[in-house]
Amino acid sequence: MTATVSIIIGSDSDMGLAKKCSEMLDSLSIDNSINVYSAHRTPELVEQHLKECEEGGTKVFIAMAGLAAHLAGAVASKTVKPVIGVPGDGGPLQGFDSLLSTVQMPKGIPVATVAIGSAGAVNAAILAAQILSLGSPEVEKSLIDQREESKKSIEEINKNL
């Protein structure tokens, strides 16, 4: 069986973002995997990975890429499972080009796009968990607990001011 959430990155330079995403999913007890596949350099491997994931029970795909950031769209074109795109924050335009490449999808092939960079990586994990929570009270409880921990963290910061 494959992971419930498949994180796909366009190159190993996106590994930092993938790890932030994976860590959040781990904290919510959601199994996940990270793989490197390029929409431009290895499109046949992207397609093979998607097929294997779908046959193995993957429910959500998270695609992270910088620059042209075609990966999320390539994934979405080959699956009807939810795809969340995370624009990488590198390159000369610091992720703005990635944001536009990820969010501007044609009608009928949606990609849920989150913020550029590390905030987006964490939010992608949370959004994946929210999708999964529709069929899982355990995941919903993990999300509620995570929100409560976040709230306590803010309260603690304010106590120390």
N, C-alpha and C positions, 0 to 999 in steps of 0.2 A: 504494500500500500504506500502511496505517496503522501506527502504532507498535506494538511488541510489548506494551508496557504503557501503558494509558491511565489517566492521573491525572485525576480529575474532582473539581472543587471546587465547593461550593455557592455561593460568592460570592468576589469578589476579596479579601475580608478574610482568606481562607484561603491566599493566594498564598505567604506565607512558608513555610508548612508544605509546600506543593506543591513549592517550589523545593528545600527540603532533601531531599525524597524524590527529585526528579529528579536532583539532584547525586549522590546515592548510586547511583542507577541508571546515570548516566553513568560514574561511577567503575568500575562493573562491566561497562561496554561494552554496556549494554542500552538500545536505543532506546525512547524514551518521549515522550509528549505531555502537555500540560496544557491542560485546557479548563474553562470555567466554565459549569455547568448546574445550575439549582436544581430539586430534586425537587418543590418546592411552586409555584414561579413559572413554570417552563418544563418541565413533565413531558413534553410532546410532543418537545421538543428532546433531552431525555435519551434517550428511546426511539429517536429518529432517529440520535443519535450512537452508541448501542450497536449498532444495525443496521449502520451504516457500518463501525464498528470490527470487528465480527465478520466481515463480508464481506471486510475488508482484512487479516485475519489477526491481530488483537489476541488475545493469550493470557490476559492477566490485567488486571483492573480494580482500581484503587485509588480509593476514594471518601473524600473528606475534607469534613467539615462540622461546624459548631458548633450550639449550641442544640438544636433539635429533632432535628437530625442524621438525617433520614430518607433522605438521599441513598444511602448504601450499601445499605439495604434496597430502595429503589426500583430500583437497578441490579441487585441480586441477583434481584429478582422478574422481570426481563426477560432474563436470560442464565443459561446453565449453566456459563459460564466462572467461574474463581475470582474472588471479590470480597473485597478486603481493605478494612476500614473503619478510618479514622483519626479518632477523636473530636477535634474542635477544642478548644482550651484557653481560649476566651474566654467571655464572658457572666458573669452574676452568680454562677453556680455553678462557674466556672473549669473547665468541661469535664465535670464529673460528670454533668450532664444529657445531654451528648453521648455519653458512655460508655454510659449505660444505653440510650439510643435506638439506639445502634449494635449493642450486644451482645445485646439482647433480641429476637431474631428468632424467628418462628414455625417450628415443625418443618417441615422440607422446603425452607426458603429460608435456607441458611447464609450468614453473613458472618464471615470471620475478622477478629477485632477485635484491634487492637494498642493500645499505651499511648496515653494522652492527650498531645497536643501534639507537640513536635519529636522526642522519642524515638520516638514512634509513627510519625512520618513516615519516619524513617530505618529503623526496623524493618519497616515496610510494604515498603519497597524491597528489603530483604534477604529478607523472606519471599517476595516476588514472584520474586526471583532463585532462591531455593531451589526454588520450584515449577518454574520454567523449567529448572533444572539437571537435573531428572529426564530430560529429553530432550536435554540439551546438555552434553557434557564441557567445552566452553569456558566456559560459565557456571559450572559446578562449580569449575573451576580459578580463575576470578575470585573466587569466594567463599572458596576456600582461601587465596588470596593476600591477600584483604582481612582475613581472620582473623589471618594471620601479621603483617600490618602493624599491626593493633590490638595484638597481643601485644608487638611491638617497641616500640610507643609507650608501653605500660605499663612495660616494662623500662627504657626511657630515663627515664621520670619517676622511677622508683625509684633509678636511678643518681644523679640530681640532688638527692635528698633529703639 
